[in-house]
Amino acid sequence: MRFRHADTIWATFPGLASAALYATGVDARVDTAPRAAEYTARALDRLAGSTEGECPEVLAWRRTFSRLGVKPTQYRCASESLLRRLRKEGTLPRIHPLVDLCNALSVAYAIPVAVLDVDRVAWPLLEVRPAGGDETYTAFGGGVEHPAPGEVTFVDSAGRAHARRWTHRQSGHSAVGEHTRRVLVVAEAMHEGGGTIVPELLKAVEEEITAHWGAGTETAVLTASAPDFVFGD
């Protein structure tokens, strides 16, 4: 199995910082709430002094969305949406122990973190690239959409899109649930200093997964010169 960003993505966005993790042996039976609460508290401390829209990490994604022709206050990156909800409601939704943990890490670092069920992706390749227009995306409500040509998304070998507008929204098709045992976690940042922070975030994800599940993991920091993460069987 292989995950990568297309060469055109690296060429267009040389400031991209990305890292990925593959884990096996996860399930929904562990309690990650105490650790998630610690990461969420970090985010709340930060929000006490400023709004999510003032975070350099969020501003960088807003600039990226604008460059892609996406209105950034209409379509927010996932971390901004989570921070916004946290600021307004004081808590994050509980979905799945691993998703909850990654969402908490996402707000703590203000960086989008995607978590996909590996067994719901058509391999051998999952690539972040501009859509051709014929890809299919399944929304969480079950409806089918087609990303517009040029929209950046995660596309698998069957032409299925697993995201809309890059880091805006994941697909319901590959969402983590009770059935999930293998996951791919992807963190992506655009702000200055992201090349240092993203590996730190990935290390935190790996440590938490190992501590809670004792799961086997593989990781990679992705760059323009080393864009491929080859993992699994």
NUNUMAR-538882 format. One record per residue (C-alpha): x, y, z; residue in three letters. Coordinates in Angstrom, 3 decimals. Each point is the difference from the previous one (the first is absolute). Layout:
% residues N
PT          X          Y          Z   residu
PT          X          Y          Z      ALA
...
//
This chain:
% residues 233
PT          X          Y          Z   residu
PT      0.000      0.000      0.000      MET
PT      1.238      3.450     -0.878      ARG
PT     -1.017      3.516      1.047      PHE
PT      1.429      3.105     -1.625      ARG
PT     -0.581      3.586     -1.079      HIS
PT      0.184      0.506     -3.757      ALA
PT      3.044      1.792     -1.377      ASP
PT     -2.221      2.885     -1.069      THR
PT     -1.057      0.532      3.632      ILE
PT      3.598      0.276      1.179      TRP
PT      0.853      2.295     -2.903      ALA
PT     -2.948      2.295      0.668      THR
PT      0.267     -0.053      3.792      PHE
PT      3.678     -0.373      0.900      PRO
PT     -0.792      1.051      3.571      GLY
PT     -2.097     -3.116      0.599      LEU
PT      1.051     -2.057      3.030      ALA
PT     -1.502     -3.473      0.234      SER
PT      0.424     -3.224      1.915      ALA
PT     -1.914     -3.280      0.026      ALA
PT     -0.492     -2.966      2.292      LEU
PT     -1.352     -3.496     -0.594      TYR
PT     -1.282     -1.963      3.005      ALA
PT     -1.458     -3.468      0.382      THR
PT     -1.954     -1.447      2.892      GLY
PT     -2.145      2.982      0.976      VAL
PT     -3.588     -0.366      1.195      ASP
PT     -2.723      1.944      1.791      ALA
PT      0.342     -1.644      3.410      ARG
PT      2.614      2.235      1.654      VAL
PT     -0.541      3.232      1.910      ASP
PT      1.961      2.900     -1.442      THR
PT     -2.135      2.691      1.631      ALA
PT      2.489      1.003      2.735      PRO
PT      2.838      0.551     -2.469      ARG
PT     -2.276      1.692     -2.511      ALA
PT     -1.120      2.359      2.763      ALA
PT      3.612      0.989      0.677      GLU
PT      0.585      0.927     -3.637      TYR
PT     -3.332      1.805     -0.181      THR
PT      0.949      2.016      3.089      ALA
PT      3.121      1.189     -1.805      ARG
PT     -2.155      1.261     -2.833      ALA
PT     -2.413      1.723      2.386      LEU
PT      2.914      1.793      1.664      ASP
PT      1.075      1.273     -3.396      ARG
PT     -3.531      1.047     -0.929      LEU
PT     -0.256      1.994      3.215      ALA
PT      2.482      2.464     -1.455      GLY
PT     -1.051      0.018     -3.660      SER
PT     -2.512     -1.456     -2.437      THR
PT      0.740     -2.878     -2.338      GLU
PT      0.092      2.458     -2.888      GLY
PT      3.120      1.608      1.481      GLU
PT      2.004     -3.234      0.180      CYS
PT      2.893     -0.015     -2.510      PRO
PT     -0.784     -3.640     -0.789      GLU
PT     -3.581      0.873     -0.938      VAL
PT      0.921      3.168     -1.880      LEU
PT      2.407     -2.001     -2.162      ALA
PT     -2.784     -2.397     -0.997      TRP
PT     -2.324      2.927     -0.705      ARG
PT      2.604      1.387     -2.406      ARG
PT      0.334     -3.430     -1.601      THR
PT     -3.755     -0.309     -0.477      PHE
PT     -0.157      3.493     -1.524      SER
PT      2.768     -0.939     -2.396      ARG
PT     -2.043     -3.048     -1.032      LEU
PT     -3.069      2.154     -0.628      GLY
PT     -1.782     -1.221      3.142      VAL
PT     -1.638      2.619      2.219      LYS
PT      1.803     -0.631      3.330      PRO
PT     -2.742      1.328      2.285      THR
PT     -2.574     -2.183     -1.725      GLN
PT      2.124     -3.141     -0.173      TYR
PT      2.337     -0.270      2.975      ARG
PT      2.838     -2.454      0.477      CYS
PT     -0.864     -2.767      2.461      ALA
PT      2.102      1.349      2.861      SER
PT     -1.574      3.444     -0.283      GLU
PT     -3.491     -1.521      0.056      SER
PT      0.855     -2.012      3.105      LEU
PT      1.555      3.005      1.740      LEU
PT     -3.016      2.118     -0.863      ARG
PT     -2.338     -2.604      1.470      ARG
PT      2.177     -0.341      3.090      LEU
PT      0.017      3.765      0.552      ARG
PT     -3.788      0.209     -0.286      LYS
PT     -1.008     -3.185      1.821      GLU
PT      2.957     -0.729      2.267      GLY
PT      0.191     -3.644     -1.066      THR
PT      0.517     -2.171     -3.065      LEU
PT     -2.378     -2.744     -1.157      PRO
PT      0.759     -3.585      0.989      ARG
PT      0.129     -2.226     -3.082      ILE
PT      2.524     -2.822      0.474      HIS
PT      2.886     -0.276      2.498      PRO
PT      2.657      0.458     -2.674      LEU
PT     -1.840      2.746     -1.878      VAL
PT     -0.667      1.818      3.269      ASP
PT      3.692     -0.172      0.880      LEU
PT      1.101      1.235     -3.435      CYS
PT     -2.583      2.799      0.061      ASN
PT      1.351      1.087      3.383      ALA
PT      3.556     -0.046     -1.344      LEU
PT     -1.199      1.926     -3.037      SER
PT     -1.344      2.870      2.136      VAL
PT      3.028     -0.089      2.295      ALA
PT      2.292      0.543     -2.990      TYR
PT     -2.555      1.858     -2.198      ALA
PT      0.954     -2.370     -2.841      ILE
PT     -2.383     -2.173     -2.060      PRO
PT      0.280     -3.706      0.810      VAL
PT     -1.765     -2.500     -2.255      ALA
PT     -0.761     -3.538      1.206      VAL
PT     -1.074     -2.518     -2.639      LEU
PT     -1.070     -3.630      0.231      ASP
PT      2.651     -1.739     -2.120      VAL
PT     -2.361     -2.835     -0.918      ASP
PT     -2.452      2.461     -1.561      ARG
PT      2.574      1.362     -2.450      VAL
PT      0.677     -1.582     -3.403      ALA
PT      3.726     -0.608     -0.134      TRP
PT      2.831     -0.135     -1.119      PRO
PT      0.026      3.830     -0.107      LEU
PT     -1.629      2.838      1.917      LEU
PT      1.169      3.335     -1.397      GLU
PT     -0.663      3.618      0.917      VAL
PT     -0.489      1.664     -3.372      ARG
PT     -2.262      2.300     -1.998      PRO
PT     -3.227     -1.735     -0.978      ALA
PT     -0.736     -0.793     -3.598      GLY
PT     -3.720      0.451      0.539      GLY
PT     -1.093     -3.621     -0.288      ASP
PT      0.892     -1.089      3.540      GLU
PT     -2.790     -1.024      2.385      THR
PT     -0.243      1.223      3.579      TYR
PT     -2.369     -1.437      2.592      THR
PT     -1.223      2.509      2.574      ALA
PT     -0.658     -0.985      3.613      PHE
PT     -3.699      0.160     -0.754      GLY
PT      0.417     -2.526     -2.790      GLY
PT     -0.375      2.326     -2.969      GLY
PT      2.423     -0.222     -2.909      VAL
PT      1.874      3.072     -1.240      GLU
PT      2.564      0.661     -2.701      HIS
PT      2.893      2.347      0.859      PRO
PT      0.416      2.652     -2.665      ALA
PT      2.955     -0.261     -2.399      PRO
PT      3.052      1.461      1.711      GLY
PT     -1.326     -0.396      3.531      GLU
PT      2.679     -1.599      2.178      VAL
PT     -1.127     -3.278      1.535      THR
PT      1.219     -3.438      1.115      PHE
PT     -0.589     -2.401     -2.907      VAL
PT      0.390     -3.783      0.164      ASP
PT      0.637     -2.537     -2.751      SER
PT     -3.729     -0.427     -0.672      ALA
PT     -0.516      3.722     -0.584      GLY
PT     -1.723      0.533      3.321      ARG
PT      0.596      3.362      1.687      ALA
PT      0.535     -0.199      3.747      HIS
PT     -0.089      3.743      0.694      ALA
PT     -1.536      3.236     -1.232      ARG
PT      2.064      3.140     -0.453      ARG
PT      3.166     -1.672      1.268      TRP
PT     -0.203      0.432      3.784      THR
PT     -3.578      1.265      0.227      HIS
PT     -1.971     -3.220      0.422      ARG
PT      0.658     -3.732     -0.074      GLN
PT     -2.102     -2.676     -1.661      SER
PT     -2.640     -2.040      1.761      GLY
PT      1.120     -3.019     -2.012      HIS
PT      3.372     -0.334      1.742      SER
PT     -1.056      1.418      3.363      ALA
PT      1.273     -1.875      3.038      VAL
PT     -2.652     -2.006      1.836      GLY
PT     -0.693     -3.108      2.084      GLU
PT      1.282     -2.214     -2.805      HIS
PT      3.345      1.773     -0.396      THR
PT      3.202     -1.890      0.782      ARG
PT      2.572      1.697     -2.262      ARG
PT      0.395      3.751     -0.469      VAL
PT      1.971      2.568     -1.939      LEU
PT      0.547      3.287      1.833      VAL
PT      1.152      3.036     -1.992      VAL
PT      1.020      3.391      1.404      ALA
PT      0.535      2.974     -2.340      GLU
PT      1.101      3.553      0.720      ALA
PT      0.757      3.076     -2.088      MET
PT      1.331      2.483      2.558      HIS
PT      3.601      0.995      0.530      GLU
PT      1.537     -2.457      2.430      GLY
PT     -2.341     -2.794     -1.046      GLY
PT      2.950     -2.130     -1.006      GLY
PT      0.977     -0.184      3.669      THR
PT     -3.463     -0.174      1.571      ILE
PT     -1.577     -2.647     -2.232      VAL
PT      2.545     -2.718      0.912      PRO
PT     -0.544      0.926      3.657      GLU
PT     -3.752     -0.426     -0.469      LEU
PT      0.495     -3.331     -1.752      LEU
PT      2.215     -1.221      2.829      LYS
PT     -2.737      0.885      2.485      ALA
PT     -2.542     -1.949     -2.061      VAL
PT      2.315     -3.013     -0.126      GLU
PT      0.695      0.099      3.739      GLU
PT     -3.707      0.236      0.825      GLU
PT     -0.946     -2.857     -2.329      ILE
PT      2.747     -2.191      1.434      THR
PT     -0.978      0.834      3.589      ALA
PT     -3.728     -0.605     -0.483      HIS
PT     -0.054     -2.900     -2.443      TRP
PT      3.499     -1.463     -0.015      GLY
PT     -0.453      0.204     -3.753      ALA
PT      2.680     -0.488     -2.600      GLY
PT      0.862      3.220     -1.815      THR
PT      1.957      1.226     -3.004      GLU
PT      0.700      3.690     -0.589      THR
PT      1.512      2.353     -2.557      ALA
PT      0.684      3.702     -0.344      VAL
PT     -0.801      0.928     -3.591      LEU
PT      1.912      2.519     -2.107      THR
PT      0.274      0.978     -3.646      ALA
PT      3.149     -2.124     -0.297      SER
PT     -1.527     -2.922      1.952      ALA
PT     -3.726      0.212     -0.715      PRO
PT     -0.955     -3.665      0.371      ASP
PT     -1.121     -1.872      3.113      PHE
PT      0.038     -3.717     -0.791      VAL
PT     -1.439     -2.093      2.795      PHE
PT     -1.769     -3.210      0.949      GLY
PT     -0.004     -3.224     -1.946      ASP
//
